[in-house]
Amino acid sequence: MLVVMIALAIMSQFYRSSNGVIAPELMSDLGIDSRDIGWSSGSFFVIFALLQIPIGVFFDRFGVRRVLSSMLIFAVIGSLVFAFSHSITSLIAGRFLIGLGFAGGMTGSLVVLSRWHTPSAFTQAMTLLFAMANVGSLLATLPLAAANEWIGWRTTFVVLGIATGVIAILFLLTVRDAPSESTDQTRRPQTLSDSIRGMRDVIRVPGLLNVMPMIGIGYASVVTIVGLWGGPYLHDVYGLDGVSRGNLLSIMAVALVLGTLAYGPIQRYAGSFRPVVVIGGVASAALMLLLATVVTASLWTTVILLIAICFIGAYSVVLMAHDVALVPPELSGRGSTTLNAVLMGGTAILQIGSGEVIGLVQTWSGSVAAGYASFFLLLGVLTLITAAIYHRAPEPMPKKSAERQAGDE
């Protein structure tokens, strides 16, 4: 079951990041601009965010296996719509359907794994699932660029649609929602109103509102660079072809993976969340602002800055752990749903908004490079603002101290 879930996570991550490498070809073939690309990429994350609340209701009522395998049909259709698009409307529709299809993939997989594993084994399975999902980001760089050169982006997405259909069938045939002996027949299925009330309870957790703005920008900023504007930037300013862009984007994706792996030990050594996130956020913002000022520097200077941004910008993994640690155990499921909604909603807003900003500045200034400079400037400023808000978030109380305090009360 875990192998199939890993394949699902890889495919989801691939689709998230796929626009970055082929964006120049999309703009050329369809006669669209940066604003259109922003909307087409962001539409994936819009539906992803909106479905996080009701998806738990569907899982409760119909089971993860049936819900996810059925939803993936929309991803298959979306991939084919995307492949045969000849207008921005159909391109957005395709991305929207793909996002709809994969919206419950990670959450559903975690629900199933939690039912089949002990807590310690669940942590190991979850870590493996998250780590392997990053392979999707790597596949969306050089391999996608090579496929685009070899068979074109349209045929590539037809193949991806077929592969998604195979994963849907395997998920239906392989995955079981829970061991039969552990199924709880007495638990009342959660309703949509329960989910909305649960989200309200999560938002009321002390200090969580200080964390959420940075959750919305931390992950979004890096994935928007690697998965959307990094490729067009390298193409428009430096004239790199698809394979060359793919090579550099793959190095950036590896830097993101390595940064993610590095931040875990750093946080454990520091013994707290806030200093690690603040330092990572401020350092990332400084690099983004620096890149905004030297946006037409030598290619090697730009590449070094982009790699550094991806590595240091991986602090969002600590940020998400801080969020989970603040949420009481009885709200953990609702907390995860709310976190996903904020994470994907922030990415949707940033991808759509950045496309508008880049397009407006390029039109106003007549300079392609100025548009990308405004993008990195926007990222740097937003990161600094959210870091200042986050700095007021409390550190979670150690478990033993919390238990002792509860006993005293």
C-alpha positions as CSV (number, residue, x, y, z in Angstrom):
1,M,0.0,0.0,0.0
2,L,2.8,2.4,0.9
3,V,4.4,1.9,-2.5
4,V,1.2,2.9,-4.3
5,M,0.8,5.9,-1.9
6,I,4.4,7.0,-2.7
7,A,3.7,6.8,-6.4
8,L,0.6,9.0,-5.8
9,A,2.6,11.5,-3.8
10,I,5.3,11.7,-6.5
11,M,2.8,12.3,-9.2
12,S,1.0,15.0,-7.2
13,Q,4.3,16.8,-6.5
14,F,5.3,16.5,-10.2
15,Y,2.1,18.1,-11.4
16,R,2.5,20.9,-8.8
17,S,5.9,21.8,-10.2
18,S,5.5,21.0,-13.9
19,N,4.6,24.5,-15.2
20,G,8.0,25.9,-14.4
21,V,10.0,24.0,-17.0
22,I,7.5,24.2,-19.9
23,A,6.2,27.7,-19.2
24,P,8.2,29.3,-22.1
25,E,6.8,26.7,-24.5
26,L,3.3,27.2,-23.2
27,M,3.5,30.9,-23.7
28,S,4.9,30.5,-27.2
29,D,2.6,27.8,-28.4
30,L,-0.6,29.3,-27.0
31,G,0.2,33.0,-27.3
32,I,-0.2,33.7,-23.6
33,D,1.7,35.9,-21.2
34,S,3.0,35.7,-17.6
35,R,-0.4,36.6,-16.1
36,D,-2.0,33.7,-17.9
37,I,0.7,31.3,-16.7
38,G,0.2,32.5,-13.1
39,W,-3.5,31.9,-13.3
40,S,-3.1,28.4,-14.9
41,S,-0.5,27.3,-12.3
42,G,-2.4,28.9,-9.4
43,S,-5.7,27.2,-10.3
44,F,-4.2,23.8,-9.2
45,F,-3.6,25.2,-5.7
46,V,-7.0,27.0,-5.5
47,I,-9.1,23.8,-5.7
48,F,-6.5,22.0,-3.6
49,A,-7.0,24.5,-0.8
50,L,-10.8,24.7,-1.1
51,L,-11.3,20.9,-0.9
52,Q,-9.3,20.4,2.3
53,I,-12.3,21.0,4.5
54,P,-15.0,18.8,2.8
55,I,-12.5,16.1,1.9
56,G,-12.5,14.8,5.5
57,V,-16.3,14.4,5.3
58,F,-16.0,12.3,2.1
59,F,-13.2,10.1,3.7
60,D,-15.4,9.5,6.8
61,R,-18.5,8.6,4.8
62,F,-17.2,6.7,1.8
63,G,-13.7,5.6,2.7
64,V,-10.3,6.8,1.5
65,R,-9.8,4.0,-1.0
66,R,-13.0,4.7,-3.0
67,V,-12.8,8.5,-2.7
68,L,-9.2,8.9,-3.8
69,S,-9.4,6.4,-6.7
70,S,-12.6,8.2,-7.9
71,M,-11.1,11.7,-7.6
72,L,-8.0,10.6,-9.6
73,I,-10.4,10.3,-12.6
74,F,-10.6,14.1,-12.6
75,A,-6.8,14.3,-12.7
76,V,-6.7,11.9,-15.7
77,I,-9.3,14.1,-17.5
78,G,-7.4,17.3,-16.5
79,S,-4.1,16.0,-17.8
80,L,-5.7,15.3,-21.2
81,V,-7.5,18.6,-21.3
82,F,-4.2,20.3,-20.5
83,A,-2.5,18.3,-23.3
84,F,-5.0,19.3,-25.9
85,S,-5.3,22.9,-24.8
86,H,-5.3,25.7,-27.4
87,S,-6.4,28.5,-25.1
88,I,-5.8,29.9,-21.6
89,T,-9.3,28.8,-20.6
90,S,-8.7,25.1,-21.3
91,L,-5.2,25.3,-19.8
92,I,-6.7,26.7,-16.5
93,A,-9.5,24.1,-16.7
94,G,-6.9,21.3,-17.1
95,R,-4.8,22.4,-14.1
96,F,-8.0,22.9,-12.1
97,L,-9.1,19.3,-12.7
98,I,-5.7,18.0,-12.0
99,G,-5.7,19.8,-8.6
100,L,-9.1,18.5,-7.9
101,G,-8.0,14.9,-8.6
102,F,-5.0,15.1,-6.3
103,A,-6.5,17.3,-3.5
104,G,-6.9,14.5,-1.0
105,G,-3.9,12.4,-1.9
106,M,-1.5,13.2,0.9
107,T,-4.2,13.6,3.6
108,G,-5.9,10.4,2.6
109,S,-2.7,8.5,2.6
110,L,-1.8,9.7,6.1
111,V,-5.3,8.7,7.3
112,V,-4.8,5.2,6.0
113,L,-1.3,4.9,7.3
114,S,-2.3,6.1,10.8
115,R,-4.9,3.3,10.9
116,W,-2.5,0.5,9.9
117,H,0.5,1.5,11.9
118,T,1.5,2.0,15.5
119,P,2.5,5.6,16.4
120,S,6.2,5.0,15.9
121,A,5.8,3.0,12.7
122,F,3.4,5.7,11.4
123,T,6.1,8.3,11.9
124,Q,8.6,6.2,9.9
125,A,6.0,5.6,7.1
126,M,5.0,9.3,7.0
127,T,8.7,10.4,6.8
128,L,9.3,8.0,4.0
129,L,6.2,9.2,2.2
130,F,7.2,12.9,2.5
131,A,10.8,12.3,1.5
132,M,9.9,10.2,-1.6
133,A,7.3,12.8,-2.6
134,N,10.1,15.2,-3.4
135,V,11.2,12.9,-6.2
136,G,8.2,14.4,-8.0
137,S,9.8,17.9,-7.9
138,L,13.0,16.4,-9.4
139,L,11.1,14.6,-12.2
140,A,9.5,18.0,-13.0
141,T,12.8,19.5,-13.8
142,L,15.4,17.9,-16.1
143,P,13.3,14.7,-17.0
144,L,10.3,16.8,-17.9
145,A,12.5,19.2,-19.9
146,A,14.0,16.1,-21.8
147,A,10.6,14.7,-22.4
148,N,9.5,18.1,-23.7
149,E,12.4,18.2,-26.1
150,W,11.8,14.6,-27.2
151,I,8.0,14.2,-27.6
152,G,6.7,17.7,-26.8
153,W,4.7,18.8,-23.8
154,R,1.4,17.7,-25.2
155,T,2.3,14.1,-25.7
156,T,4.1,14.2,-22.3
157,F,0.8,15.1,-20.6
158,V,-1.1,12.4,-22.4
159,V,1.4,9.9,-21.0
160,L,1.1,11.4,-17.6
161,G,-2.7,11.1,-17.8
162,I,-2.4,7.4,-18.6
163,A,0.1,6.9,-15.7
164,T,-2.3,8.7,-13.4
165,G,-5.1,6.3,-14.5
166,V,-2.8,3.3,-13.7
167,I,-2.1,4.7,-10.2
168,A,-5.9,5.2,-9.6
169,I,-6.5,1.5,-10.5
170,L,-3.7,0.3,-8.3
171,F,-4.9,2.5,-5.4
172,L,-8.4,1.0,-5.7
173,L,-7.1,-2.6,-5.9
174,T,-4.3,-2.4,-3.3
175,V,-5.3,0.0,-0.6
176,R,-7.6,-0.9,2.3
177,D,-8.9,1.8,4.6
178,A,-8.1,0.0,7.9
179,P,-7.5,-3.5,9.2
180,S,-11.0,-5.1,9.5
181,E,-10.6,-5.8,13.1
182,S,-9.9,-2.2,14.0
183,T,-12.8,-0.6,12.1
184,D,-14.9,1.5,14.5
185,Q,-18.5,1.0,13.7
186,T,-19.8,3.2,16.5
187,R,-18.0,6.5,15.5
188,R,-20.4,9.1,14.1
189,P,-19.1,10.3,10.6
190,Q,-18.0,13.9,10.7
191,T,-20.3,16.3,8.8
192,L,-19.3,19.4,6.9
193,S,-20.6,21.6,9.8
194,D,-18.4,19.6,12.1
195,S,-15.4,20.3,9.9
196,I,-16.1,24.0,9.8
197,R,-16.5,24.2,13.5
198,G,-13.3,22.2,13.9
199,M,-11.5,24.7,11.7
200,R,-12.8,27.5,13.9
201,D,-11.5,25.7,17.0
202,V,-8.1,25.3,15.4
203,I,-7.8,29.0,14.5
204,R,-8.6,29.9,18.1
205,V,-5.5,27.9,19.4
206,P,-3.3,30.6,21.1
207,G,-0.5,31.8,18.9
208,L,-1.6,29.9,15.8
209,L,-2.7,33.0,13.9
210,N,0.9,34.3,14.3
211,V,2.2,31.2,12.6
212,M,-0.3,30.9,9.7
213,P,0.8,33.9,7.6
214,M,4.3,32.6,7.4
215,I,3.0,29.1,6.5
216,G,1.2,30.7,3.6
217,I,4.3,32.4,2.3
218,G,7.2,30.0,3.4
219,Y,6.4,27.0,1.3
220,A,4.8,29.1,-1.4
221,S,7.8,31.3,-2.1
222,V,10.2,28.4,-2.8
223,V,7.7,26.3,-4.8
224,T,6.8,29.3,-6.9
225,I,10.4,29.8,-7.8
226,V,11.2,26.2,-8.5
227,G,7.9,25.2,-9.9
228,L,6.8,28.3,-11.8
229,W,9.0,31.4,-12.4
230,G,12.5,29.9,-12.2
231,G,12.3,28.4,-15.7
232,P,10.8,31.4,-17.4
233,Y,13.4,33.7,-15.6
234,L,16.3,31.6,-16.9
235,H,14.8,31.5,-20.4
236,D,13.8,35.2,-20.7
237,V,16.9,36.8,-19.1
238,Y,19.6,34.2,-19.9
239,G,18.2,32.5,-23.0
240,L,18.6,29.0,-21.7
241,D,16.9,26.2,-23.6
242,G,14.6,23.6,-22.0
243,V,17.3,21.0,-21.1
244,S,19.7,23.7,-19.7
245,R,16.8,25.1,-17.6
246,G,15.9,21.6,-16.5
247,N,19.5,21.0,-15.4
248,L,19.6,24.1,-13.2
249,L,16.1,23.6,-11.8
250,S,17.0,20.0,-10.9
251,I,20.0,21.3,-8.8
252,M,17.6,23.8,-7.1
253,A,15.2,21.0,-6.4
254,V,18.0,18.9,-4.9
255,A,19.0,21.9,-2.8
256,L,15.5,22.1,-1.5
257,V,15.5,18.4,-0.5
258,L,18.8,18.7,1.2
259,G,17.7,21.8,3.0
260,T,14.6,19.9,4.2
261,L,16.7,17.1,5.5
262,A,19.1,19.5,7.2
263,Y,16.5,21.6,9.1
264,G,15.3,18.6,11.2
265,P,18.7,18.1,13.0
266,I,19.1,21.9,13.2
267,Q,15.8,22.3,15.0
268,R,16.5,19.4,17.4
269,Y,19.9,20.9,18.2
270,A,18.4,24.3,18.8
271,G,15.7,22.8,21.0
272,S,13.1,25.3,19.8
273,F,11.2,26.3,16.6
274,R,11.0,30.1,16.5
275,P,14.7,31.0,16.3
276,V,15.3,28.5,13.5
277,V,12.4,29.7,11.4
278,V,13.1,33.4,12.0
279,I,16.7,33.1,11.0
280,G,15.8,30.9,8.0
281,G,13.1,33.3,6.9
282,V,15.1,36.5,7.3
283,A,18.1,34.9,5.5
284,S,15.8,33.8,2.6
285,A,14.3,37.3,2.4
286,A,17.8,38.8,2.3
287,L,18.8,36.6,-0.6
288,M,15.6,37.3,-2.5
289,L,16.1,41.1,-2.1
290,L,19.7,40.7,-3.2
291,L,18.6,38.8,-6.3
292,A,16.1,41.5,-7.0
293,T,18.9,44.1,-7.2
294,V,21.2,41.9,-9.3
295,V,18.6,40.2,-11.5
296,T,20.7,40.5,-14.6
297,A,24.0,39.5,-13.0
298,S,26.1,36.7,-14.4
299,L,24.4,33.4,-14.8
300,W,26.6,31.8,-12.1
301,T,25.8,34.5,-9.6
302,T,22.1,34.0,-10.2
303,V,22.3,30.3,-10.0
304,I,24.3,30.4,-6.7
305,L,21.7,32.8,-5.2
306,L,18.8,30.6,-6.4
307,I,20.3,27.4,-5.0
308,A,21.0,29.2,-1.7
309,I,17.3,30.4,-1.6
310,C,16.1,26.9,-2.1
311,F,18.3,25.4,0.6
312,I,17.7,28.0,3.2
313,G,14.1,28.4,2.2
314,A,13.4,24.9,3.3
315,Y,12.8,26.3,6.8
316,S,9.0,25.8,6.2
317,V,9.4,22.1,7.4
318,V,10.2,23.5,10.9
319,L,7.4,26.0,10.6
320,M,4.9,23.3,9.9
321,A,6.2,21.2,12.8
322,H,5.7,24.3,15.0
323,D,2.1,24.6,13.9
324,V,1.4,20.9,14.6
325,A,3.1,21.2,18.0
326,L,0.9,24.1,19.0
327,V,-2.4,22.3,18.1
328,P,-3.8,20.1,21.0
329,P,-4.0,16.4,20.2
330,E,-7.7,16.3,20.1
331,L,-7.6,18.8,17.2
332,S,-4.7,17.2,15.4
333,G,-6.8,16.0,12.4
334,R,-8.5,19.3,12.0
335,G,-5.2,21.1,12.4
336,S,-3.7,19.2,9.6
337,T,-6.6,20.0,7.3
338,T,-6.4,23.7,8.2
339,L,-2.6,23.7,7.7
340,N,-3.0,22.2,4.2
341,A,-5.7,24.8,3.3
342,V,-3.4,27.7,4.4
343,L,-0.4,26.2,2.7
344,M,-2.1,25.6,-0.6
345,G,-4.2,28.8,-0.4
346,G,-1.1,30.9,0.1
347,T,0.6,29.2,-2.9
348,A,-2.5,29.8,-5.1
349,I,-2.6,33.5,-4.2
350,L,1.2,34.0,-4.6
351,Q,1.3,32.2,-8.0
352,I,-1.7,34.1,-9.4
353,G,-0.6,37.4,-7.8
354,S,3.0,37.1,-8.9
355,G,2.0,36.6,-12.5
356,E,0.0,39.8,-12.4
357,V,2.9,41.7,-10.8
358,I,5.4,40.4,-13.3
359,G,3.1,41.2,-16.3
360,L,2.3,44.7,-15.0
361,V,5.9,45.7,-14.4
362,Q,7.1,44.3,-17.7
363,T,4.4,46.2,-19.5
364,W,5.0,49.4,-17.6
365,S,8.8,49.3,-17.8
366,G,9.3,47.6,-21.1
367,S,11.9,45.4,-19.4
368,V,11.6,41.6,-19.0
369,A,14.2,41.6,-16.3
370,A,12.4,44.3,-14.3
371,G,9.3,42.0,-14.0
372,Y,11.4,39.3,-12.4
373,A,13.1,41.8,-10.2
374,S,9.7,42.9,-8.9
375,F,8.8,39.2,-8.2
376,F,11.9,38.6,-6.1
377,L,11.3,41.9,-4.3
378,L,7.7,40.9,-3.6
379,L,8.9,37.6,-2.1
380,G,11.5,39.2,0.1
381,V,9.1,41.9,1.5
382,L,6.3,39.4,2.2
383,T,8.8,37.0,3.9
384,L,10.1,39.8,6.2
385,I,6.5,40.9,7.1
386,T,5.3,37.4,7.9
387,A,8.6,36.7,9.9
388,A,7.8,39.8,12.0
389,I,4.3,38.5,12.7
390,Y,5.6,34.9,13.4
391,H,8.2,36.2,15.8
392,R,5.4,36.8,18.3
393,A,4.3,33.1,18.2
394,P,4.8,31.2,21.4
395,E,7.0,28.2,21.6
396,P,5.0,25.0,22.3
397,M,5.2,23.8,25.9
398,P,7.2,20.6,26.3
399,K,4.9,17.6,26.8
400,K,6.0,16.8,30.3
401,S,5.6,20.4,31.4
402,A,2.1,20.5,29.8
403,E,1.1,17.3,31.6
404,R,2.4,18.7,34.9
405,Q,0.5,21.9,34.4
406,A,-2.7,20.1,33.6
407,G,-2.3,18.0,36.8
408,D,-1.8,21.1,38.9
409,E,-5.0,22.6,37.4
